[in-house]
Structures are given as C-alpha cells and as structure tokens.
Amino acid sequence: MAFELEHKDLQALINGGCFFGSGGGGTLASARHLLAAFKVGDFYPHDRVRVVTVDEARAGDAAVVAYMGAPETIGGCEYPLGPIQALECLRQRLNAQGRELAYVVPPESGALGFLVACLAAAKLCLAVVDADGAGRAVPSLPMLTFAAAGIPPRPAFVVSQGGLVVELNVTPPAKAQGYAENANVIAEQMLRPVVGSPAFGEFGGLALWCMSPDQLHSALPLRGTLSRALALGRALAAGQLPTCQAVLDWLGQFGLMARCLARNARLSHAGVNTQGGFDIGRIDLDSPEGSLRLCYENESLLLWDKHQPQPLAMAPDSIAWFFEGPGPALASNGDLVRADGSLDPSYAGRGASLIGWQAAAPLRQPGGLIAWSFEQLLADLGYMGAYRSIEQLQELRP
C-alpha cells in the first residue's frame, strides 16, 4: 500500500539502510549531509516522498538511480546533482520514445541507496518503489537482480557532480557467450574507469535500467526492503533495540535467521585505499571469538578468523555492524575508517558486534550471474573456494 515519507522518516530510513547495506551502500555521514538540505526551496519543490509497491507501479516506466563510486569521496555533496541530472537525461530519452518515467527504484539496500532514490524522486516529482536489487549493498552492477533478469543496461547515463555527462550504450555481439560478455558485466567494466577518472573524482550519478511495469515485476523479486529498513530505523530511534540479541530477535520477525559473528569486539587496526570508485580496505578486531579481519570493497565481503583456514562469513551473505551502549549504534565501513586509514574515534575502543545472515535466494542461485559475479570478486580477494553460507561456515567453526 502506498505511503509518504517526510524528513524524520528519511532519517530513520538511512539508519536502517545503513544496517542492511552490509557495511556499504554509502556512509551515514554522507547521507545525513544530503538529508540536511532536504526542504522545500529553490532546489526541492516538495519535502515529501511517495512510496509505492511493485504491484502499484503501473502508471509508467521505472528506472534505477544511484551514486556510483567511493563512499569517502561522496561525503561533501549537499545535493545529489549527478544522480538527478542522470535521471533527467534518461527521462528525456524516454519522452522522445513516447514513454513516461513515473518511478524511481533504489539499486540496493543502503543509506545512500535509499536516500538518493527518495531525493531524486522528490526533485523530479516521481514515486519510489518499495524494493531494490539485492536486499543489501553490492560492489558491482551484475550483482543486482535487474542484471540477472536480463534488463538491458542501455542507455546508461553517468554524470559528475560538476555536470559532465557520459552516455554508455553497451550492445554485446549477437553470439555473445558466457557471463564475461554479458552487457551488465561490460557496463560495469566501462563505467568504473569513468567515475574513477580525474574529471569525475571517484564518483558520479548513475541512471540506467529503464523498465516497463511488466519488466519491473520480474526484475524485483526482493520487495518491501525500503519498508524493512524504515521499520528498523524507527525501532532503533525508539530505543527498542539496545543489544545485539534484541536486533537478532527483531530480524527474525522478517524471516532473517541472523547470528552474532563477533560480540564485544574491539577495533584494533584498519587500512583503506580509494581507487577505481572503491574504498578497498580491511578492519581488524580483537574479540572473544578470536582475532578477526573484515575485508571490504565498499561493502563487507569476507570475515576471517586469522587462525582458521576458512572464513567465518562471505558475500553475498550480509555482514552488518552494531554497537551497544552510548554513541552511534550503526556504521558503514566508510564511517568506521577515515580517508587516511585511521579509525574514527566515535567507534574506536567501543564494543562492536558483527551480525550476519544468509543472502536472499536470488543472490545465491547456483550458476547465476549474481553468484558468478561474487565468485570473481572473492577470488580477487584471495578466496578461491566455493560459496558457503554463514550457517555452513559456523558448523565448521571450532
């Protein structure tokens, strides 16, 4: 059922989105900076956002809009100029074809993933669809359900904060074979150097995946994810989730059988390198469970016990941060680790929990594009084995 969001709701949404972003999906700091400017004035004509279900999105076409790039570099933006201009370019192209853009789709669960979609919708008088392409944040386009459903990523518009527009039309050969020649894989490979160039400064606004109502229905098997993040943010604000166990119990209401992978851990060391539109880093923790290392490329991808031969968790399963006691309860990897690789003092020294749960079924489909994409990325990080769920890995844990 359709509903509206106002400023206070968006605050709850970005908090819940941060948790479900699995360490990525943009930083809370950058999302709060964008939200601070959300009010009726010269830029925004409205201060409310209409949200509809997938089944209600029948009055026109939909498209995905997002920031693409390294979270550390997005934080200074007051308005999401790049994403909005990219979406406007896409809308003009649809209008020239006699089509009407009516809906915006968040690419993924995350603080910025949800907020940018909402702000762009408010600016352009569109509605937001209560769903996304992963139920978590992901490092690349082929890891999203739009790609798995075969929605063409053309045209794709990427726009810098300064207004530089690049249009990408990827048309693989008719006899293209294998995922390496998939249009979405090629689009990802071509867009990353663009946003990583000096002209873009490691980030840009992206709009792509135009979908009719029928295509939208097949491309979005993961629904109600915006509502889920909103509900979590509201529960946190109401003080209903003071402990890791309370969060686990709450997630169970949504069918997520989560478990605490590390409890009362201390962040001991971190490192980050920003390149190609990614914040690539690691965070070391000392916990009763052992000496742990979290590896990430914007999003959390691998959690290791340094003294064990197999990971404790791996993508596409989610790995989320939660902090008990005084201070911020949630964080992305970009919030925890500053640009110089040091730990943010708001979190250093506090007891940290890592909460994990199995990815939604579309992300785990054996032999599918999404699973293949995660396999390639994990191999780049040094893990050459097969995917094992958090439950399977926990059974191997001493």
C-alpha positions as CSV (number, residue, x, y, z in Angstrom):
1,M,0.0,0.0,0.0
2,A,1.4,3.4,-0.9
3,F,2.6,5.8,1.8
4,E,4.5,9.0,2.2
5,L,7.9,9.8,3.8
6,E,8.8,13.1,5.4
7,H,12.1,14.3,6.8
8,K,12.0,12.4,10.1
9,D,11.1,9.2,8.2
10,L,14.1,9.6,5.9
11,Q,16.4,9.9,9.0
12,A,15.1,6.5,10.2
13,L,15.4,5.1,6.6
14,I,19.1,6.0,6.3
15,N,19.8,4.4,9.6
16,G,18.0,1.2,8.8
17,G,19.5,1.3,5.3
18,C,23.0,1.6,6.7
19,F,22.5,-1.6,8.7
20,F,21.1,-3.6,5.7
21,G,23.9,-2.2,3.5
22,S,26.3,-4.9,4.8
23,G,29.0,-2.3,5.5
24,G,28.4,-0.4,2.3
25,G,25.7,1.4,0.4
26,G,27.2,4.8,1.3
27,T,28.2,6.3,4.6
28,L,25.8,7.6,7.2
29,A,27.8,10.8,7.3
30,S,27.2,11.5,3.6
31,A,23.6,10.5,3.8
32,R,23.0,12.9,6.7
33,H,24.7,15.7,4.9
34,L,22.4,15.2,1.9
35,L,19.3,14.9,4.1
36,A,20.1,18.2,5.9
37,A,19.4,20.1,2.7
38,F,16.1,18.4,2.0
39,K,13.5,21.1,2.5
40,V,11.1,23.0,0.2
41,G,13.0,25.8,-1.5
42,D,14.8,26.7,-4.7
43,F,16.1,23.1,-5.2
44,Y,13.4,20.8,-3.9
45,P,9.8,21.5,-4.9
46,H,8.4,19.0,-2.3
47,D,9.5,17.8,1.2
48,R,7.6,14.5,1.0
49,V,8.3,11.3,-1.0
50,R,5.6,8.9,-2.2
51,V,6.5,5.2,-1.9
52,V,4.6,2.5,-3.8
53,T,4.7,-1.2,-4.0
54,V,5.8,-3.1,-7.1
55,D,2.2,-4.1,-7.9
56,E,1.1,-0.4,-7.6
57,A,3.8,0.8,-10.1
58,R,1.7,0.6,-13.2
59,A,1.3,4.2,-14.4
60,G,4.6,4.4,-16.4
61,D,8.2,3.3,-16.6
62,A,10.7,3.0,-13.9
63,A,14.5,3.5,-13.7
64,V,17.3,2.9,-11.3
65,V,19.2,5.9,-9.9
66,A,22.3,5.9,-7.7
67,Y,25.6,7.2,-6.8
68,M,28.5,5.1,-8.2
69,G,31.9,5.4,-6.6
70,A,33.9,5.5,-3.4
71,P,31.9,6.5,-0.3
72,E,34.8,8.6,1.1
73,T,34.5,11.0,-1.9
74,I,30.8,11.5,-1.8
75,G,30.6,13.0,1.7
76,G,30.9,16.6,0.7
77,C,27.8,16.8,-1.6
78,E,25.0,19.0,-0.4
79,Y,22.6,18.0,-3.2
80,P,22.7,14.7,-5.3
81,L,23.2,16.7,-8.5
82,G,24.9,13.9,-10.5
83,P,22.1,11.3,-9.9
84,I,19.3,13.8,-10.5
85,Q,20.8,15.0,-13.8
86,A,21.5,11.4,-14.9
87,L,17.9,10.5,-14.2
88,E,16.7,13.6,-16.1
89,C,18.8,12.6,-19.1
90,L,17.1,9.2,-19.0
91,R,13.7,10.7,-18.7
92,Q,14.2,12.9,-21.7
93,R,15.3,9.9,-23.7
94,L,12.1,8.0,-22.7
95,N,10.0,11.1,-23.5
96,A,11.5,11.1,-27.0
97,Q,10.3,7.5,-27.4
98,G,6.7,8.4,-26.2
99,R,7.3,6.8,-22.8
100,E,6.8,8.4,-19.4
101,L,9.1,7.9,-16.4
102,A,6.9,7.6,-13.3
103,Y,9.0,5.7,-10.8
104,V,12.5,5.6,-9.2
105,V,14.0,2.3,-8.0
106,P,16.7,2.1,-5.3
107,P,19.6,0.0,-6.7
108,E,20.3,-1.7,-3.3
109,S,19.7,-1.5,0.4
110,G,21.9,1.2,1.9
111,A,21.9,4.6,3.5
112,L,22.6,6.4,0.1
113,G,20.9,3.7,-2.0
114,F,17.5,4.5,-0.4
115,L,18.0,8.2,0.2
116,V,19.3,9.2,-3.2
117,A,16.3,7.5,-4.8
118,C,14.0,9.4,-2.5
119,L,15.7,12.8,-3.1
120,A,15.7,12.3,-6.8
121,A,12.0,11.4,-6.7
122,A,11.2,14.5,-4.7
123,K,13.1,16.7,-7.1
124,L,11.6,15.3,-10.2
125,C,8.0,14.6,-8.8
126,L,8.3,10.8,-9.2
127,A,7.4,8.0,-6.8
128,V,9.8,5.5,-5.2
129,V,9.3,1.7,-5.5
130,D,9.5,-0.2,-2.2
131,A,12.0,-2.8,-3.4
132,D,15.7,-3.0,-4.5
133,G,18.0,-5.1,-6.5
134,A,19.8,-7.0,-3.7
135,G,18.4,-6.6,-0.2
136,R,21.9,-5.5,0.7
137,A,24.5,-3.2,-0.9
138,V,26.8,-4.7,-3.6
139,P,30.1,-3.7,-5.2
140,S,29.1,-4.0,-8.9
141,L,26.1,-3.8,-11.3
142,P,26.0,-7.5,-12.3
143,M,25.3,-8.4,-8.7
144,L,21.8,-6.9,-8.9
145,T,18.5,-8.6,-9.8
146,F,17.9,-6.1,-12.7
147,A,21.0,-7.6,-14.3
148,A,20.1,-11.2,-13.5
149,A,16.7,-10.6,-15.1
150,G,18.3,-9.6,-18.3
151,I,17.2,-5.9,-18.3
152,P,19.4,-4.1,-20.8
153,P,21.7,-1.5,-19.1
154,R,21.3,0.8,-22.1
155,P,21.2,3.7,-22.2
156,A,23.2,4.4,-19.0
157,F,23.9,8.0,-18.1
158,V,26.7,8.8,-15.6
159,V,27.1,12.5,-14.6
160,S,29.7,14.1,-12.4
161,Q,28.8,16.5,-9.6
162,G,30.0,19.3,-11.9
163,G,27.7,18.3,-14.7
164,L,29.9,16.3,-17.1
165,V,27.6,13.8,-18.9
166,V,28.7,10.5,-20.3
167,E,26.3,8.2,-22.1
168,L,27.0,4.5,-22.4
169,N,25.2,2.1,-24.8
170,V,26.5,-1.5,-24.4
171,T,25.4,-3.9,-27.1
172,P,27.2,-7.2,-27.0
173,P,27.6,-9.3,-30.1
174,A,24.6,-11.3,-31.0
175,K,26.5,-14.5,-30.4
176,A,27.9,-13.4,-27.0
177,Q,28.7,-16.3,-24.8
178,G,29.3,-16.6,-21.1
179,Y,29.0,-14.0,-18.4
180,A,32.2,-12.2,-19.3
181,E,30.4,-10.9,-22.4
182,N,27.2,-10.0,-20.5
183,A,26.1,-6.4,-21.2
184,N,25.9,-5.6,-17.4
185,V,29.4,-7.0,-16.8
186,I,30.7,-4.9,-19.7
187,A,28.9,-1.8,-18.5
188,E,30.4,-2.2,-15.0
189,Q,33.9,-2.6,-16.5
190,M,33.5,0.6,-18.6
191,L,31.8,2.8,-16.0
192,R,34.3,2.2,-13.2
193,P,37.2,3.9,-15.1
194,V,34.8,6.8,-16.0
195,V,33.9,7.6,-12.4
196,G,37.5,6.9,-11.3
197,S,38.9,9.5,-13.7
198,P,40.1,12.9,-12.6
199,A,37.1,14.5,-14.4
200,F,34.7,12.6,-12.1
201,G,36.9,12.4,-8.9
202,E,36.0,8.8,-8.0
203,F,32.2,9.2,-8.0
204,G,29.3,10.1,-10.2
205,G,25.5,9.9,-10.5
206,L,24.2,6.9,-12.4
207,A,20.8,6.2,-14.1
208,L,20.0,3.1,-16.1
209,W,17.8,0.0,-16.4
210,C,14.6,1.5,-17.8
211,M,11.8,-0.9,-17.0
212,S,8.1,-1.2,-18.1
213,P,5.7,-2.3,-15.3
214,D,5.9,-5.9,-16.6
215,Q,9.7,-5.8,-16.6
216,L,9.7,-4.2,-13.1
217,H,7.7,-7.1,-11.8
218,S,10.2,-9.7,-12.9
219,A,13.3,-7.6,-12.1
220,L,12.4,-7.0,-8.5
221,P,11.9,-10.3,-6.6
222,L,13.1,-8.7,-3.4
223,R,10.3,-6.4,-2.2
224,G,9.4,-4.4,0.9
225,T,13.1,-3.7,1.5
226,L,12.7,0.0,1.9
227,S,9.8,-0.6,4.4
228,R,12.0,-3.1,6.3
229,A,14.9,-0.6,6.6
230,L,12.4,2.1,7.7
231,A,11.0,-0.1,10.4
232,L,14.5,-1.0,11.7
233,G,15.4,2.7,11.8
234,R,12.2,3.6,13.8
235,A,12.8,0.7,16.2
236,L,16.3,1.9,16.9
237,A,15.1,5.5,17.4
238,A,12.5,4.3,19.9
239,G,15.2,2.5,21.9
240,Q,13.7,-0.9,21.2
241,L,17.0,-2.5,20.1
242,P,19.6,-1.8,22.7
243,T,21.5,-5.0,22.4
244,C,22.8,-7.4,19.7
245,Q,20.4,-10.1,20.9
246,A,17.5,-7.6,20.5
247,V,18.5,-7.0,16.9
248,L,18.7,-10.7,16.2
249,D,15.2,-11.2,17.6
250,W,13.9,-8.3,15.6
251,L,15.4,-9.6,12.3
252,G,13.7,-13.0,13.0
253,Q,10.4,-11.3,12.6
254,F,11.3,-10.6,9.0
255,G,12.4,-14.2,8.4
256,L,16.1,-13.4,8.7
257,M,17.8,-16.1,10.8
258,A,20.8,-13.9,11.8
259,R,23.5,-14.7,14.2
260,C,26.2,-12.7,16.0
261,L,29.6,-13.5,14.4
262,A,31.5,-11.3,16.8
263,R,30.4,-9.8,20.1
264,N,32.0,-7.1,22.2
265,A,34.9,-6.9,19.8
266,R,37.4,-4.0,19.8
267,L,38.5,-2.4,16.5
268,S,42.3,-2.6,16.6
269,H,43.6,-1.6,13.2
270,A,42.3,-0.6,9.7
271,G,43.5,0.4,6.3
272,V,41.9,1.7,3.2
273,N,42.9,2.6,-0.4
274,T,40.5,4.5,-2.7
275,Q,40.8,3.6,-6.3
276,G,38.6,2.9,-9.3
277,G,35.5,4.1,-7.5
278,F,36.0,1.8,-4.5
279,D,37.1,2.1,-0.9
280,I,39.2,-1.1,-0.6
281,G,40.2,-1.9,2.9
282,R,40.3,-4.1,6.0
283,I,39.3,-3.8,9.6
284,D,41.0,-5.9,12.3
285,L,39.1,-6.8,15.5
286,D,40.0,-8.5,18.8
287,S,37.1,-10.4,20.2
288,P,36.3,-13.3,22.5
289,E,35.7,-15.3,19.2
290,G,39.3,-14.7,18.1
291,S,41.5,-12.3,16.1
292,L,39.2,-11.3,13.2
293,R,39.7,-9.5,9.9
294,L,37.0,-8.0,7.8
295,C,37.8,-7.4,4.1
296,Y,35.7,-5.0,2.1
297,E,35.4,-3.2,-1.3
298,N,32.9,-0.6,-0.1
299,E,30.7,-3.5,1.2
300,S,31.8,-6.2,3.6
301,L,32.8,-9.3,1.6
302,L,34.9,-11.7,3.8
303,L,35.2,-12.2,7.6
304,W,38.2,-14.3,8.7
305,D,39.5,-15.7,11.9
306,K,43.2,-15.2,11.4
307,H,43.9,-18.6,13.0
308,Q,41.4,-20.6,11.0
309,P,41.6,-21.9,7.4
310,Q,38.1,-21.0,6.3
311,P,36.2,-17.7,6.5
312,L,33.5,-17.1,9.1
313,A,31.3,-15.4,6.6
314,M,31.4,-14.4,2.9
315,A,29.4,-12.4,0.4
316,P,26.7,-12.5,-0.8
317,D,25.7,-13.1,2.8
318,S,25.3,-9.9,4.8
319,I,27.7,-8.8,7.5
320,A,26.5,-5.7,9.4
321,W,27.9,-3.6,12.2
322,F,26.2,-2.9,15.5
323,F,27.5,-1.0,18.6
324,E,25.9,-1.2,22.0
325,G,25.9,1.5,24.6
326,P,26.4,5.3,24.3
327,G,27.3,6.6,20.9
328,P,26.2,5.7,17.3
329,A,24.7,2.2,17.1
330,L,25.3,1.8,13.4
331,A,28.1,2.4,10.9
332,S,29.2,1.5,7.4
333,N,32.9,0.6,6.7
334,G,33.3,4.2,5.4
335,D,32.1,5.6,8.7
336,L,34.5,3.5,10.7
337,V,37.6,4.1,8.6
338,R,38.7,7.6,7.7
339,A,40.3,8.5,4.4
340,D,43.8,8.3,6.0
341,G,43.1,4.7,7.1
342,S,42.7,5.6,10.8
343,L,39.7,4.5,12.9
344,D,37.0,7.1,13.6
345,P,37.2,8.0,17.3
346,S,33.4,7.7,17.6
347,Y,33.8,4.0,17.3
348,A,37.3,3.1,18.3
349,G,37.5,1.4,21.7
350,R,33.8,0.6,21.8
351,G,32.3,-2.9,21.9
352,A,31.4,-3.9,18.3
353,S,29.2,-6.7,17.1
354,L,29.1,-8.2,13.6
355,I,25.8,-9.6,12.7
356,G,25.4,-11.9,9.7
357,W,22.6,-13.6,7.8
358,Q,22.2,-15.5,4.6
359,A,21.6,-13.6,1.4
360,A,18.2,-13.8,-0.3
361,A,17.8,-16.7,-2.7
362,P,18.2,-14.7,-6.0
363,L,21.7,-13.8,-5.0
364,R,22.7,-17.4,-4.3
365,Q,21.3,-19.1,-7.4
366,P,24.0,-21.6,-8.4
367,G,25.4,-20.8,-11.8
368,G,23.6,-17.5,-12.0
369,L,25.1,-14.1,-13.0
370,I,25.0,-12.8,-9.4
371,A,26.6,-15.8,-7.8
372,W,29.2,-15.8,-10.6
373,S,30.0,-12.1,-10.0
374,F,30.6,-12.7,-6.3
375,E,32.8,-15.6,-7.1
376,Q,35.0,-13.4,-9.3
377,L,35.3,-10.7,-6.6
378,L,36.1,-13.1,-3.8
379,A,38.8,-14.7,-5.9
380,D,40.3,-11.3,-6.4
381,L,40.5,-11.1,-2.6
382,G,42.2,-14.4,-2.4
383,Y,39.3,-16.7,-1.6
384,M,39.2,-19.4,-4.4
385,G,36.7,-21.8,-2.8
386,A,33.0,-22.3,-3.3
387,Y,30.3,-20.2,-1.7
388,R,29.4,-21.5,1.8
389,S,26.6,-19.9,3.8
390,I,27.1,-18.5,7.2
391,E,25.3,-21.5,8.7
392,Q,27.6,-23.9,6.9
393,L,30.7,-22.0,8.0
394,Q,29.5,-21.8,11.6
395,E,29.3,-25.6,11.6
396,L,33.0,-25.8,10.7
397,R,34.0,-23.4,13.4
398,P,35.9,-25.0,16.3
